[in-house]
């Protein structure tokens, strides 16, 4: 078990590098990764969410009761800034429908779990980060389908109830099961804490390479524009999150947390929804896959910048 913990710690510290390496391999040698079928994306995401549930403690929600203002600011910013940026980018770059859907899916998703790690490395308010991630995740079954319907409903048919059910199935249920295990089997949950980063890394990498390997030709022919859009989406998310924290007069640690929460998305969920509900648009999952790679890189860079900032 100690060996697994060492590997797990290594994977947590080097997630960005691991993601980049395997994404590159899947891009240039796709045939070696085709065994990871798209049908596995939902179970893999469920496994990652189960791990999140195992790590949830009741004190994570105490902040919501004690200081709801900061959490509410972060949640509103998450569900306003990123969807708005997605819509603007789609219009400015006049994206084809299947790429546009992918960008909107990413923008409409809740915060990503990796944001908590980046906030910690940034010397930000980790408790606030966890609270915002948890709240946006639990609101996702309602907010994500609603936002997608508002932003893309005029262009394509949106199955809001189907997406609601999918999010409950692959996000809420696994998290709830993880939280139940944590409550009634705390020793097992504590034992698993040491290997959760490894499980999450394997899940994230598997989801990314599954998508990249099946769309390698499209990525190689149009990768620049998609990467540019994904990078702009992410970077403007960080920037606007930072500005919102400043305007609402938050201390620097909370500003960092809000900035990171806004900019980093649960791209695994976006990929899952693309594969499940927009299969007729094969490229819809690409922005989510690229976002998964990019935000781990940008998050690491941002952490090194934020960690040097002081009040």
CORGI-V774499 format. One record per pair of residues at least 6 apart in sequence whose ideal C-beta (glycine too) atoms are under 8 Angstrom apart, sorted by the first residue. I is the first residue (numbers start at 1). J is the second residue. D is the distance in Angstrom with one decimal. If there is no record, write none. Layout:
# CORGI-V774499
[[I | J | D] [I | J | D]]
This chain:
# CORGI-V774499
[[1 | 191 | 7.5] [1 | 194 | 7.3] [1 | 195 | 7.8] [4 | 194 | 7.1] [4 | 195 | 5.0] [4 | 198 | 6.6] [5 | 194 | 4.0] [5 | 195 | 6.5] [7 | 198 | 5.8] [8 | 194 | 5.9] [8 | 195 | 4.8] [8 | 196 | 7.2] [8 | 197 | 4.7] [8 | 198 | 3.8] [9 | 197 | 7.0] [11 | 18 | 6.3] [11 | 197 | 5.5] [11 | 198 | 5.0] [11 | 201 | 4.1] [12 | 117 | 6.9] [12 | 197 | 3.6] [12 | 198 | 7.9] [12 | 201 | 7.2] [15 | 114 | 7.1] [15 | 117 | 7.9] [15 | 197 | 7.8] [15 | 201 | 5.8] [15 | 204 | 7.5] [15 | 296 | 5.5] [16 | 296 | 4.1] [16 | 297 | 5.0] [16 | 299 | 7.3] [16 | 300 | 4.8] [18 | 201 | 6.2] [18 | 205 | 6.3] [19 | 204 | 6.7] [19 | 205 | 6.1] [19 | 208 | 6.4] [19 | 292 | 6.7] [19 | 293 | 5.3] [19 | 296 | 5.2] [19 | 297 | 7.9] [20 | 293 | 6.3] [20 | 296 | 7.9] [20 | 297 | 6.7] [22 | 205 | 4.9] [22 | 208 | 7.0] [22 | 209 | 5.3] [23 | 208 | 5.7] [23 | 209 | 6.7] [23 | 212 | 5.5] [23 | 289 | 7.7] [23 | 293 | 4.9] [25 | 32 | 7.2] [25 | 33 | 7.3] [25 | 209 | 7.4] [26 | 32 | 7.9] [26 | 33 | 4.7] [26 | 208 | 7.3] [26 | 209 | 3.9] [26 | 212 | 4.1] [26 | 213 | 4.3] [26 | 216 | 7.0] [27 | 212 | 5.5] [27 | 213 | 7.8] [27 | 216 | 5.2] [27 | 219 | 6.1] [27 | 220 | 7.0] [28 | 216 | 7.4] [30 | 212 | 7.4] [30 | 213 | 3.9] [30 | 214 | 7.2] [30 | 216 | 4.2] [31 | 213 | 7.7] [32 | 213 | 7.8] [33 | 209 | 4.6] [33 | 210 | 7.0] [33 | 212 | 7.7] [33 | 213 | 3.9] [34 | 213 | 5.6] [34 | 214 | 7.0] [36 | 206 | 5.4] [36 | 209 | 6.1] [36 | 210 | 4.1] [36 | 213 | 7.4] [37 | 210 | 7.1] [38 | 210 | 6.1] [38 | 211 | 7.7] [38 | 214 | 7.2] [38 | 275 | 4.9] [40 | 206 | 7.0] [40 | 210 | 6.7] [41 | 207 | 5.4] [41 | 210 | 6.2] [41 | 211 | 7.8] [41 | 268 | 7.9] [41 | 271 | 6.0] [41 | 272 | 5.3] [41 | 275 | 5.3] [42 | 166 | 7.7] [42 | 169 | 7.5] [42 | 170 | 4.9] [42 | 272 | 5.4] [42 | 275 | 7.8] [42 | 276 | 6.8] [44 | 203 | 4.5] [44 | 206 | 5.4] [44 | 207 | 5.4] [44 | 268 | 7.7] [45 | 170 | 5.0] [45 | 171 | 7.4] [45 | 203 | 7.0] [45 | 207 | 6.8] [45 | 268 | 4.8] [45 | 269 | 6.5] [45 | 271 | 7.8] [45 | 272 | 5.0] [46 | 169 | 7.7] [46 | 170 | 4.9] [46 | 171 | 7.8] [46 | 173 | 7.6] [46 | 174 | 4.3] [47 | 174 | 7.2] [47 | 199 | 6.5] [47 | 203 | 5.3] [48 | 113 | 7.2] [48 | 199 | 7.3] [48 | 200 | 5.2] [48 | 203 | 4.4] [48 | 204 | 6.9] [48 | 268 | 6.3] [49 | 170 | 6.8] [49 | 171 | 5.2] [49 | 174 | 4.0] [49 | 175 | 5.0] [49 | 178 | 7.3] [50 | 174 | 4.1] [50 | 175 | 7.1] [50 | 177 | 6.0] [50 | 178 | 4.5] [51 | 178 | 6.6] [51 | 192 | 7.6] [51 | 196 | 4.5] [51 | 199 | 5.4] [51 | 200 | 5.6] [52 | 113 | 5.3] [52 | 137 | 7.7] [52 | 174 | 8.0] [52 | 175 | 5.7] [52 | 178 | 6.5] [53 | 174 | 6.2] [53 | 175 | 3.9] [53 | 176 | 6.4] [53 | 177 | 6.2] [53 | 178 | 2.1] [53 | 179 | 4.5] [53 | 180 | 7.8] [53 | 181 | 7.4] [53 | 182 | 6.9] [54 | 178 | 4.2] [54 | 179 | 7.7] [54 | 181 | 6.1] [54 | 182 | 5.3] [54 | 189 | 5.0] [54 | 192 | 5.6] [54 | 193 | 7.3] [54 | 196 | 6.6] [55 | 178 | 7.6] [55 | 182 | 7.4] [55 | 189 | 7.9] [55 | 193 | 6.6] [55 | 196 | 6.4] [56 | 134 | 6.8] [56 | 175 | 7.1] [56 | 178 | 6.9] [56 | 179 | 4.9] [56 | 182 | 6.5] [57 | 182 | 7.3] [60 | 127 | 7.2] [60 | 130 | 4.9] [60 | 131 | 6.2] [60 | 134 | 6.2] [61 | 131 | 6.7] [61 | 134 | 6.9] [63 | 70 | 7.6] [63 | 71 | 6.3] [63 | 127 | 5.2] [63 | 128 | 6.3] [63 | 131 | 4.6] [64 | 71 | 5.0] [64 | 131 | 5.5] [64 | 135 | 6.9] [70 | 125 | 7.9] [70 | 128 | 5.6] [70 | 250 | 6.4] [70 | 254 | 5.6] [70 | 258 | 7.6] [71 | 128 | 6.8] [71 | 131 | 4.9] [71 | 132 | 5.9] [71 | 135 | 6.1] [73 | 244 | 6.7] [73 | 245 | 7.7] [73 | 248 | 5.4] [73 | 250 | 7.6] [73 | 258 | 6.6] [74 | 128 | 6.8] [74 | 131 | 7.8] [74 | 132 | 3.8] [74 | 135 | 7.9] [74 | 257 | 7.2] [74 | 258 | 4.9] [74 | 261 | 5.2] [74 | 262 | 7.4] [75 | 132 | 5.9] [75 | 135 | 5.0] [75 | 136 | 5.6] [75 | 139 | 7.0] [77 | 240 | 7.5] [77 | 241 | 5.9] [77 | 244 | 5.0] [77 | 258 | 6.3] [77 | 261 | 7.6] [77 | 262 | 5.0] [78 | 110 | 6.8] [78 | 111 | 5.7] [78 | 132 | 6.8] [78 | 136 | 5.0] [78 | 261 | 6.0] [78 | 262 | 5.6] [79 | 136 | 6.9] [79 | 139 | 7.4] [79 | 143 | 5.3] [79 | 147 | 6.8] [81 | 237 | 6.0] [81 | 240 | 4.9] [81 | 241 | 6.6] [81 | 244 | 7.4] [81 | 262 | 5.2] [82 | 106 | 7.6] [82 | 107 | 4.4] [82 | 108 | 7.5] [82 | 109 | 7.9] [82 | 233 | 7.2] [82 | 237 | 5.4] [82 | 262 | 6.6] [82 | 263 | 7.9] [82 | 265 | 6.3] [83 | 104 | 7.4] [83 | 107 | 4.6] [83 | 108 | 5.2] [83 | 147 | 4.8] [83 | 150 | 7.9] [83 | 151 | 6.1] [84 | 107 | 7.8] [85 | 107 | 6.2] [85 | 232 | 7.9] [85 | 233 | 5.4] [85 | 236 | 5.4] [85 | 237 | 6.3] [85 | 240 | 7.5] [86 | 103 | 4.9] [86 | 104 | 4.9] [86 | 106 | 6.6] [86 | 107 | 2.8] [86 | 108 | 7.1] [86 | 151 | 6.9] [86 | 233 | 6.4] [87 | 104 | 7.0] [87 | 107 | 7.3] [87 | 151 | 5.2] [89 | 95 | 7.6] [89 | 103 | 6.0] [89 | 229 | 5.3] [89 | 232 | 6.3] [89 | 233 | 5.9] [90 | 100 | 4.4] [90 | 103 | 5.7] [90 | 104 | 6.6] [93 | 225 | 7.0] [93 | 229 | 6.0] [95 | 103 | 6.7] [95 | 229 | 7.3] [96 | 283 | 7.9] [97 | 155 | 6.3] [97 | 156 | 6.8] [97 | 281 | 6.6] [98 | 278 | 7.6] [98 | 281 | 3.6] [98 | 282 | 6.9] [98 | 283 | 4.3] [98 | 284 | 5.0] [99 | 226 | 6.5] [99 | 229 | 7.9] [99 | 283 | 5.8] [99 | 284 | 7.5] [99 | 286 | 6.9] [99 | 287 | 6.6] [100 | 152 | 7.2] [100 | 155 | 7.6] [101 | 152 | 6.2] [101 | 156 | 6.7] [101 | 274 | 7.2] [101 | 278 | 5.6] [101 | 281 | 5.6] [101 | 284 | 4.5] [102 | 270 | 7.3] [102 | 274 | 6.0] [102 | 281 | 7.9] [102 | 283 | 6.7] [102 | 284 | 4.4] [102 | 285 | 6.3] [102 | 286 | 5.7] [102 | 287 | 3.6] [102 | 288 | 6.1] [103 | 229 | 6.2] [103 | 230 | 7.8] [103 | 233 | 6.8] [103 | 287 | 4.9] [104 | 147 | 7.9] [104 | 148 | 6.1] [104 | 151 | 5.0] [104 | 152 | 5.2] [105 | 148 | 6.7] [105 | 270 | 4.1] [105 | 273 | 5.5] [105 | 274 | 5.6] [105 | 278 | 7.7] [105 | 284 | 6.8] [105 | 287 | 7.3] [105 | 288 | 6.4] [106 | 230 | 7.6] [106 | 233 | 6.9] [106 | 265 | 5.4] [106 | 267 | 5.8] [106 | 270 | 4.5] [106 | 287 | 5.3] [106 | 288 | 5.5] [106 | 291 | 5.2] [107 | 147 | 7.6] [107 | 151 | 7.6] [107 | 233 | 6.7] [107 | 265 | 7.4] [108 | 143 | 7.5] [108 | 144 | 4.9] [108 | 147 | 3.9] [108 | 148 | 5.0] [108 | 151 | 7.0] [108 | 270 | 7.8] [109 | 140 | 7.0] [109 | 144 | 6.0] [109 | 265 | 4.8] [109 | 266 | 4.7] [109 | 267 | 6.8] [109 | 269 | 4.9] [109 | 270 | 4.7] [109 | 273 | 8.0] [110 | 133 | 7.3] [110 | 136 | 3.6] [110 | 137 | 4.7] [110 | 139 | 6.9] [110 | 140 | 4.3] [110 | 143 | 7.5] [110 | 144 | 6.9] [110 | 265 | 7.5] [110 | 266 | 5.2] [110 | 269 | 7.1] [111 | 132 | 6.0] [111 | 133 | 4.4] [111 | 136 | 4.7] [111 | 137 | 7.1] [111 | 261 | 4.9] [111 | 262 | 7.9] [111 | 264 | 6.3] [111 | 265 | 6.8] [111 | 266 | 6.5] [112 | 133 | 7.5] [112 | 264 | 4.6] [112 | 265 | 5.4] [112 | 266 | 4.5] [112 | 267 | 6.6] [112 | 268 | 7.7] [112 | 295 | 7.1] [113 | 133 | 6.3] [113 | 200 | 7.1] [113 | 266 | 7.3] [114 | 264 | 6.2] [114 | 295 | 7.3] [114 | 296 | 6.5] [114 | 299 | 6.5] [115 | 129 | 5.9] [115 | 133 | 6.0] [115 | 260 | 5.0] [115 | 261 | 5.3] [115 | 263 | 8.0] [115 | 264 | 4.1] [115 | 299 | 7.5] [116 | 126 | 6.3] [116 | 129 | 5.0] [116 | 130 | 5.4] [116 | 133 | 6.0] [118 | 260 | 5.2] [118 | 264 | 6.7] [118 | 299 | 4.1] [118 | 300 | 7.4] [118 | 302 | 6.8] [118 | 303 | 5.2] [119 | 125 | 7.0] [119 | 126 | 5.4] [119 | 128 | 8.0] [119 | 129 | 3.9] [119 | 256 | 6.5] [119 | 257 | 5.0] [119 | 260 | 5.1] [119 | 261 | 7.6] [120 | 126 | 5.0] [120 | 129 | 7.9] [121 | 300 | 7.6] [121 | 303 | 3.8] [121 | 304 | 7.9] [121 | 307 | 6.4] [122 | 256 | 4.9] [122 | 260 | 6.5] [122 | 302 | 6.8] [122 | 303 | 4.5] [122 | 306 | 3.6] [122 | 307 | 5.5] [123 | 253 | 6.9] [123 | 256 | 7.2] [123 | 306 | 6.8] [123 | 307 | 5.0] [124 | 253 | 5.2] [124 | 254 | 7.4] [124 | 255 | 7.9] [124 | 256 | 3.3] [124 | 257 | 4.3] [124 | 260 | 6.5] [124 | 306 | 6.6] [125 | 251 | 8.0] [125 | 253 | 4.3] [125 | 254 | 4.8] [125 | 256 | 7.1] [125 | 257 | 4.4] [126 | 257 | 7.4] [128 | 253 | 8.0] [128 | 254 | 5.6] [128 | 257 | 4.4] [128 | 258 | 7.5] [129 | 257 | 4.4] [129 | 260 | 6.7] [129 | 261 | 5.9] [132 | 257 | 7.1] [132 | 258 | 7.4] [132 | 261 | 4.6] [133 | 261 | 6.6] [136 | 143 | 7.6] [136 | 261 | 7.7] [137 | 171 | 6.3] [137 | 172 | 7.9] [137 | 175 | 6.9] [137 | 266 | 7.2] [138 | 172 | 6.9] [138 | 175 | 7.9] [140 | 167 | 5.3] [140 | 171 | 6.2] [140 | 172 | 8.0] [140 | 266 | 7.6] [140 | 269 | 7.0] [141 | 164 | 4.9] [141 | 167 | 4.4] [141 | 168 | 5.1] [141 | 171 | 7.5] [141 | 172 | 6.3] [142 | 164 | 7.0] [144 | 163 | 6.7] [144 | 167 | 6.1] [144 | 269 | 7.5] [144 | 273 | 7.5] [145 | 158 | 7.2] [145 | 160 | 4.2] [145 | 161 | 7.8] [145 | 163 | 4.0] [145 | 164 | 5.3] [145 | 167 | 7.5] [146 | 160 | 7.0] [148 | 158 | 5.9] [148 | 160 | 7.9] [148 | 163 | 6.9] [148 | 273 | 8.0] [149 | 158 | 4.6] [149 | 160 | 5.5] [152 | 158 | 6.6] [156 | 278 | 7.9] [159 | 277 | 6.1] [162 | 277 | 6.0] [163 | 273 | 6.0] [163 | 277 | 5.9] [166 | 272 | 7.0] [166 | 273 | 6.4] [166 | 276 | 5.4] [166 | 277 | 6.9] [167 | 269 | 6.9] [167 | 273 | 7.6] [170 | 269 | 7.3] [170 | 272 | 5.7] [171 | 266 | 8.0] [171 | 269 | 6.3] [181 | 188 | 6.5] [181 | 189 | 5.9] [182 | 189 | 4.1] [203 | 268 | 7.5] [204 | 268 | 6.5] [204 | 292 | 6.3] [207 | 268 | 5.5] [207 | 271 | 5.7] [207 | 289 | 7.6] [207 | 292 | 7.1] [208 | 289 | 5.1] [208 | 292 | 5.1] [208 | 293 | 6.4] [211 | 271 | 6.0] [211 | 275 | 7.9] [211 | 285 | 4.8] [211 | 286 | 6.8] [211 | 288 | 7.2] [211 | 289 | 4.0] [212 | 219 | 6.5] [212 | 289 | 5.5] [214 | 282 | 7.8] [215 | 282 | 6.8] [215 | 283 | 6.4] [215 | 285 | 7.4] [215 | 286 | 5.6] [215 | 289 | 7.7] [218 | 282 | 7.9] [218 | 283 | 5.8] [218 | 286 | 6.9] [219 | 226 | 7.4] [219 | 286 | 6.6] [219 | 290 | 7.9] [223 | 290 | 7.9] [226 | 286 | 6.0] [226 | 287 | 6.3] [226 | 290 | 5.8] [227 | 290 | 5.9] [227 | 294 | 7.0] [229 | 287 | 7.2] [230 | 287 | 5.7] [230 | 290 | 4.7] [230 | 291 | 5.0] [230 | 294 | 5.3] [231 | 294 | 5.8] [231 | 298 | 7.3] [233 | 291 | 7.4] [234 | 263 | 5.4] [234 | 264 | 7.5] [234 | 291 | 6.8] [234 | 294 | 6.0] [234 | 295 | 5.2] [234 | 298 | 5.6] [235 | 263 | 7.3] [235 | 298 | 6.7] [237 | 262 | 4.9] [237 | 263 | 3.5] [237 | 264 | 7.6] [237 | 265 | 7.9] [238 | 259 | 5.1] [238 | 260 | 7.0] [238 | 262 | 7.0] [238 | 263 | 3.7] [238 | 298 | 7.6] [238 | 302 | 6.2] [239 | 259 | 7.7] [240 | 262 | 6.5] [241 | 258 | 5.0] [241 | 259 | 3.8] [241 | 260 | 7.1] [241 | 261 | 6.6] [241 | 262 | 3.1] [241 | 263 | 5.8] [242 | 255 | 5.9] [242 | 256 | 7.9] [242 | 258 | 7.5] [242 | 259 | 4.0] [244 | 258 | 6.2] [244 | 262 | 7.3] [245 | 254 | 6.2] [245 | 255 | 3.3] [245 | 256 | 7.7] [245 | 258 | 4.3] [245 | 259 | 6.2] [246 | 255 | 6.1] [250 | 258 | 6.8] [251 | 311 | 6.6] [252 | 309 | 6.4] [252 | 310 | 7.1] [252 | 311 | 4.7] [256 | 306 | 5.0] [256 | 309 | 7.5] [259 | 306 | 7.9] [260 | 299 | 7.0] [260 | 302 | 7.0] [260 | 306 | 7.9] [263 | 295 | 7.1] [263 | 298 | 7.7] [263 | 299 | 8.0] [263 | 302 | 7.8] [264 | 295 | 5.1] [264 | 299 | 6.1] [265 | 291 | 6.3] [265 | 295 | 7.1] [267 | 288 | 4.4] [267 | 289 | 7.5] [267 | 291 | 4.2] [267 | 292 | 4.4] [267 | 295 | 7.1] [268 | 288 | 7.4] [268 | 292 | 6.9] [270 | 285 | 7.9] [270 | 287 | 7.4] [270 | 288 | 3.8] [270 | 291 | 7.3] [271 | 285 | 4.9] [271 | 288 | 3.9] [271 | 289 | 6.2] [271 | 292 | 7.5] [274 | 281 | 7.6] [274 | 284 | 4.1] [274 | 285 | 3.9] [274 | 288 | 6.1] [275 | 285 | 5.7] [278 | 284 | 4.4] [278 | 285 | 8.0]]
